[in-house]
Amino acid sequence: MRRAVVLVAGLLLAVTACSSGQQAAQNRQGQSGFVSGNGNVSTFAAADRKPAPELTGKTLDGKTWTLSEQTGKVVVLNVWGSWCPPCRKEAPELVAASKELGSAVQFIGLNTRDLDPAQAKKFVQEFGVLFPSIYDPNGKALLRFRGQISSKAIPTTLVIDKNGKVAGRVVGEVTKQTLLGMVKDAG
């Protein structure tokens, strides 16, 4: 009898553990291997800024874009994916900031993990994004920023000063006001 009680208790424990595991998997549905940040802003004094790595790639419209060609301009680099809910939420803020700042600041997107460029192009069209985005489906370009951008912290936005050094970073959704302040500090 005692052996039967232990066996039944063990089975109940195993069934409970499996169902809670299934529930945990269901709770993760819709996540695509990213960790959304909380919008933490980091700014760096001019003396403490580190150079941004060389970034070059083909944009969604097939043109080549290179960071080193932007020397003399502040650059706002936004890492995004069409599959990312926080990216969708921040897109109107980025568009508004880019319109307000105009041609004095170069905005560039780094689209990552969209395996089909059609999804990324649809995102750009849906949100009226006028600045280019480098298409980086496998994350190779993103890996160049190791230590400055986590490959799982999407969205992340960097503000790169006129000398090609990282002046600030937002991990998570960025707002227009935050960007305007960061660009002013980087200039």
C-alpha positions in Angstrom: 0.0 0.0 0.0 2.8 2.4 1.0 4.5 1.7 -2.3 1.3 2.5 -4.2 0.9 5.8 -2.4 4.5 6.8 -3.2 4.0 5.8 -6.9 0.7 7.8 -7.1 2.4 10.8 -5.5 5.3 10.6 -7.9 2.9 10.4 -10.9 1.0 13.5 -9.7 4.2 15.4 -9.3 5.3 14.5 -12.8 1.9 15.4 -14.3 1.9 18.8 -12.4 5.4 19.5 -13.6 4.6 18.8 -17.2 1.5 20.9 -17.2 3.4 23.9 -15.6 6.1 23.4 -18.2 3.5 23.5 -20.9 1.9 26.5 -19.4 5.3 28.3 -19.3 5.8 27.5 -23.0 2.4 28.9 -23.8 3.2 32.0 -21.8 6.3 32.5 -24.1 4.3 32.1 -27.3 4.9 35.1 -29.6 8.3 35.9 -28.2 11.0 35.6 -30.8 14.2 35.3 -28.8 14.5 38.9 -27.8 14.7 40.7 -24.5 12.9 44.0 -24.6 14.8 46.6 -22.5 13.1 49.1 -20.3 14.2 52.2 -22.1 17.3 52.7 -19.9 19.4 55.6 -21.3 23.1 55.7 -21.1 25.1 58.7 -22.1 28.9 59.0 -22.3 31.1 62.0 -21.8 33.2 62.9 -24.8 36.4 61.6 -23.2 34.7 58.3 -22.4 33.2 57.5 -25.8 34.3 54.5 -27.7 34.4 54.3 -31.5 31.5 52.6 -33.2 32.6 49.6 -35.2 32.6 49.9 -39.0 29.1 49.3 -40.3 28.3 48.8 -43.9 25.6 46.9 -45.7 22.8 46.8 -48.2 19.7 48.7 -47.3 16.2 47.4 -47.9 16.1 49.4 -51.2 19.3 47.7 -52.4 21.8 50.6 -51.8 25.0 50.3 -49.9 25.2 52.4 -46.7 28.5 52.9 -44.7 28.8 54.5 -41.3 32.3 55.9 -42.0 30.8 58.0 -44.8 28.8 59.8 -42.2 31.7 61.5 -40.5 30.8 65.0 -39.5 27.1 64.1 -38.8 25.5 62.7 -35.7 24.1 59.3 -36.6 21.1 57.6 -34.9 21.3 53.9 -35.3 18.1 51.9 -34.4 18.2 48.1 -34.2 14.7 46.7 -35.0 12.7 43.8 -36.4 9.2 43.8 -37.8 8.4 40.9 -35.5 9.2 43.0 -32.4 6.2 44.6 -30.6 8.3 47.4 -28.8 9.8 48.2 -32.3 6.4 48.8 -33.6 5.5 51.0 -30.6 8.6 53.2 -31.0 8.5 53.5 -34.8 6.3 56.6 -34.8 8.7 58.3 -32.3 11.7 57.6 -34.5 9.9 58.9 -37.5 8.9 62.1 -35.7 12.4 62.7 -34.4 14.0 62.1 -37.8 11.5 64.6 -39.4 12.2 67.2 -36.7 16.0 66.9 -36.8 16.1 66.8 -40.6 19.2 66.3 -42.7 21.6 67.5 -39.9 21.3 64.0 -38.4 21.6 60.7 -40.3 19.1 58.1 -39.1 19.8 54.5 -40.1 17.9 51.3 -39.1 19.5 48.0 -38.6 16.8 45.4 -39.4 17.6 42.1 -37.8 16.2 38.6 -37.9 13.6 39.3 -40.5 14.2 36.3 -42.8 12.1 37.8 -45.6 12.8 41.4 -46.6 9.2 41.8 -47.6 8.2 41.8 -43.9 10.7 44.6 -43.1 9.6 46.6 -46.2 6.0 46.3 -45.1 7.0 47.6 -41.6 8.8 50.6 -43.2 5.8 51.3 -45.4 3.2 50.9 -42.6 5.0 53.3 -40.3 6.2 55.8 -42.9 9.8 55.4 -42.2 11.8 57.6 -44.5 15.3 56.8 -43.4 17.2 53.7 -44.8 17.6 50.4 -43.0 20.4 47.9 -43.5 18.9 44.5 -44.0 20.7 42.1 -41.6 18.7 38.9 -41.4 21.4 36.7 -39.8 22.7 39.4 -37.3 26.3 39.5 -38.6 26.3 43.4 -38.8 24.7 43.5 -35.3 27.5 41.3 -33.9 30.1 44.0 -34.8 28.5 46.0 -31.9 29.3 43.4 -29.3 29.8 45.1 -26.0 27.7 48.1 -27.1 24.5 46.4 -28.2 23.2 43.0 -26.9 22.1 40.9 -29.8 19.0 40.0 -27.8 18.1 43.5 -26.6 15.9 44.7 -29.4 15.1 47.5 -29.9 18.3 49.3 -29.1 19.2 52.8 -30.3 22.7 54.3 -30.4 23.6 57.9 -30.9 26.9 58.2 -32.6 28.7 61.6 -32.5 30.3 63.5 -35.4 33.6 61.7 -34.8 32.1 58.2 -35.1 32.0 57.5 -31.3 29.1 56.2 -29.3 27.6 59.1 -27.3 24.6 57.4 -26.0 22.4 54.3 -25.9 18.8 53.4 -25.2 18.0 49.8 -24.5 14.3 49.3 -25.2 11.8 51.7 -26.7 13.0 55.2 -27.4 10.9 58.4 -27.4 11.2 61.4 -29.6 12.1 63.6 -26.6 14.8 61.3 -25.4 16.4 61.2 -28.9 16.2 65.0 -29.3 18.1 65.4 -26.0 20.7 62.7 -26.8 21.4 64.2 -30.3 21.8 67.6 -28.7 24.3 66.2 -26.2 26.2 64.3 -29.0 26.5 67.3 -31.3 
